[in-house]
Amino acid sequence: MSLEIMLIVAFTAVIQSVFGAGVLLIGTPLMLLFGYPFIDVLIVLLPISLAMNIMQMTKYHAHIDLELLRKVMWMTLPPIAVFLFLVTHVRMNIGLIIGPFLLFIAFKSISVAVERILDRLMRYEKLYLLTVGIVHGTSNLGGSLLTALIHHKHYPKDVARVTIAACYCSFAVVQLLTLGIFSRQQIDMPVFGNIIYILVATVIFELIDSTFFSRIEHDRYRYIFSGFLAFSGLVLIAKSFLQ
């Protein structure tokens, strides 16, 4: 069990407790910056993210946008499996593409021009979701594009968070199955360490959910979500330059 991983897990678990994403979206570039191989990052973070997603879905399943979830599963899961299989042999750095895109979306709440551009872009939802699957399979960062789509849809905070969690849950299941069945690398699952990380993350979720998330007003949540997208974009850009 690593102290630096524990700190990353605790930090990103706070973020995921509020937005439904964070352990993979922020944890992946942070662990890569610390020099961990991509497959090791997946083995550590996927079970943590999956456990938190399941907790969020269990408590707030009535708020899931099932129509969007079906679209996400249909359009993203096959490319996630295919490109994760391919990426075990070829690494791709697309943070410099995704990072600025997230920063652009973060300005949606304060710029009419940005909102109009995004309205046009999001009309091609199937193509957008296919891109989410490809990006997530190659980099574990496709959830950033998913959160951007959710933010654009103006969901209430409960719907936004649990719908993101449900989509991420399906991502994690497919990724773990792909790694377990098709990966040529020998996968060493740190069982004890992962259990500790999962326990820490789930305790953090319960605390944040009951003391902070429940008190956030809808309009304030949208501005906080914009800040989250901007922060995510900056992290991805920094990782691209520093890696």
Secondary structure, 3 states (H helix, E strand, C coil): CCHHHHHHHHHHHHHHHHHCCCCCCCHHHHHHHCCCCHHHHHHHHHHHHHHHHHHHHHHHHHHCCHHHHHHHHHHHHHHHHHHHHHHCCCCCCCHHHHHHHHHHHHHHHCCHHHHHHHHHHCCCHHHHHHHHHHHHHHHCCHHHHHHHHHHHCCCCHHHHHHHHHHHHHHHHHHHHHHHHHHCCCCCCCCHHHHHHHHHHHHHHHHHHHHHCHHHCCHHHHHHHHHHHHHHHHHHHHHHHHHC
